[in-house]
Amino acid sequence: MTAPGSPADPRYPTSGTSAPGSDPLAGGYGTPSTSAGGYGTPSTSAGGSPAGTSPATPRPSGPSRAGAAGRTVGRGLALGLLLFVTVLLVLFVVFNGQTVQISLVFGDVQAPLVVALLIAAALGALVASLAGLVLRARRRNR
């Protein structure tokens, strides 16, 4: 038999065998265990927590720093894109200010070219969205 406290005594694991921050005597002095630490150490599951208990992982109460940084970058990118599109629209209006004649079914109208182009774009978006709704309804009814 070995002397208590000697390196060969399973109740006192040698330095480096227990995980940092864990108490090797958490199971109590002389409590048998099936783990590699021998007596006094609770058996652990693959996750490193004592067998039969769930690991206590603290959840951050607020958003993480990485999430906050990502939102800040996203907001900056959205603001830059909004500014770019606004400048393009202003240039579009300035360069397409001449008056043109538009032939409609019920008559002829004179309007600035930018108005005619914006009306055509709005009508195109309306037709595209209606076609998308029809296709989605057909797919849902299958």
BELCORJO-V178613 format. One record per residue. RES is the residue in one letter. PHI is phi in whole degrees, 0 to 359 (none if undefined). OMEGA is omega in whole degrees, -180 to 180 (NA if undefined). NEAR is the number of other C-alpha atoms within 10 Angstrom. Layout:
# BELCORJO-V178613
res:RES phi:PHI omega:OMEGA near:NEAR
res:RES phi:PHI omega:OMEGA near:NEAR
This chain:
# BELCORJO-V178613
res:M phi:none omega:-178 near:5
res:T phi:264 omega:-180 near:9
res:A phi:284 omega:178 near:8
res:P phi:303 omega:179 near:11
res:G phi:91 omega:179 near:12
res:S phi:282 omega:-177 near:12
res:P phi:300 omega:-178 near:13
res:A phi:276 omega:-179 near:13
res:D phi:285 omega:-176 near:15
res:P phi:292 omega:178 near:18
res:R phi:287 omega:-179 near:21
res:Y phi:236 omega:-179 near:21
res:P phi:296 omega:180 near:20
res:T phi:290 omega:-178 near:14
res:S phi:297 omega:178 near:8
res:G phi:96 omega:-179 near:7
res:T phi:269 omega:178 near:11
res:S phi:262 omega:-179 near:14
res:A phi:290 omega:179 near:10
res:P phi:299 omega:178 near:8
res:G phi:84 omega:180 near:6
res:S phi:258 omega:-180 near:9
res:D phi:263 omega:-177 near:13
res:P phi:293 omega:-180 near:21
res:L phi:254 omega:-177 near:15
res:A phi:297 omega:-180 near:11
res:G phi:278 omega:-179 near:16
res:G phi:104 omega:-178 near:13
res:Y phi:288 omega:175 near:13
res:G phi:80 omega:178 near:14
res:T phi:283 omega:180 near:14
res:P phi:293 omega:-180 near:16
res:S phi:214 omega:179 near:15
res:T phi:263 omega:-179 near:11
res:S phi:282 omega:-178 near:13
res:A phi:292 omega:-178 near:14
res:G phi:286 omega:178 near:19
res:G phi:85 omega:-178 near:19
res:Y phi:290 omega:171 near:23
res:G phi:88 omega:179 near:22
res:T phi:245 omega:179 near:28
res:P phi:290 omega:178 near:23
res:S phi:290 omega:-177 near:19
res:T phi:243 omega:175 near:16
res:S phi:273 omega:-177 near:14
res:A phi:298 omega:-179 near:7
res:G phi:282 omega:178 near:9
res:G phi:95 omega:178 near:11
res:S phi:263 omega:179 near:14
res:P phi:302 omega:-177 near:15
res:A phi:300 omega:178 near:13
res:G phi:90 omega:177 near:9
res:T phi:238 omega:177 near:9
res:S phi:271 omega:-180 near:11
res:P phi:293 omega:-179 near:12
res:A phi:269 omega:178 near:7
res:T phi:263 omega:-179 near:6
res:P phi:291 omega:177 near:6
res:R phi:266 omega:177 near:6
res:P phi:293 omega:-177 near:7
res:S phi:284 omega:-179 near:6
res:G phi:246 omega:179 near:7
res:P phi:290 omega:180 near:9
res:S phi:286 omega:180 near:10
res:R phi:294 omega:-179 near:9
res:A phi:294 omega:179 near:9
res:G phi:294 omega:179 near:10
res:A phi:293 omega:179 near:12
res:A phi:294 omega:179 near:12
res:G phi:295 omega:178 near:12
res:R phi:293 omega:179 near:12
res:T phi:295 omega:178 near:12
res:V phi:296 omega:180 near:12
res:G phi:297 omega:178 near:12
res:R phi:295 omega:178 near:12
res:G phi:296 omega:179 near:12
res:L phi:294 omega:178 near:12
res:A phi:296 omega:179 near:12
res:L phi:296 omega:178 near:12
res:G phi:296 omega:179 near:12
res:L phi:294 omega:177 near:12
res:L phi:298 omega:178 near:12
res:L phi:297 omega:180 near:12
res:F phi:297 omega:-180 near:11
res:V phi:294 omega:178 near:12
res:T phi:297 omega:178 near:12
res:V phi:297 omega:178 near:11
res:L phi:298 omega:179 near:12
res:L phi:294 omega:178 near:13
res:V phi:296 omega:177 near:10
res:L phi:297 omega:178 near:11
res:F phi:299 omega:180 near:12
res:V phi:293 omega:-177 near:15
res:V phi:295 omega:-176 near:11
res:F phi:277 omega:180 near:11
res:N phi:241 omega:-177 near:15
res:G phi:270 omega:-177 near:13
res:Q phi:293 omega:-178 near:11
res:T phi:273 omega:179 near:13
res:V phi:232 omega:177 near:15
res:Q phi:265 omega:-179 near:12
res:I phi:248 omega:180 near:13
res:S phi:266 omega:177 near:10
res:L phi:255 omega:-179 near:8
res:V phi:297 omega:-175 near:5
res:F phi:263 omega:178 near:6
res:G phi:162 omega:179 near:7
res:D phi:251 omega:-179 near:10
res:V phi:227 omega:172 near:10
res:Q phi:255 omega:-179 near:11
res:A phi:210 omega:175 near:14
res:P phi:299 omega:-179 near:15
res:L phi:302 omega:-179 near:18
res:V phi:297 omega:178 near:19
res:V phi:294 omega:179 near:15
res:A phi:298 omega:-180 near:16
res:L phi:292 omega:179 near:12
res:L phi:292 omega:177 near:12
res:I phi:295 omega:179 near:12
res:A phi:296 omega:179 near:12
res:A phi:293 omega:179 near:12
res:A phi:295 omega:178 near:11
res:L phi:296 omega:177 near:12
res:G phi:295 omega:178 near:12
res:A phi:294 omega:178 near:12
res:L phi:296 omega:179 near:12
res:V phi:297 omega:180 near:12
res:A phi:295 omega:-180 near:11
res:S phi:290 omega:176 near:12
res:L phi:295 omega:177 near:12
res:A phi:296 omega:177 near:12
res:G phi:296 omega:177 near:12
res:L phi:296 omega:179 near:12
res:V phi:296 omega:180 near:11
res:L phi:297 omega:179 near:11
res:R phi:294 omega:179 near:11
res:A phi:294 omega:178 near:11
res:R phi:296 omega:-179 near:10
res:R phi:293 omega:-180 near:9
res:R phi:289 omega:-177 near:8
res:N phi:278 omega:180 near:6
res:R phi:289 omega:NA near:5
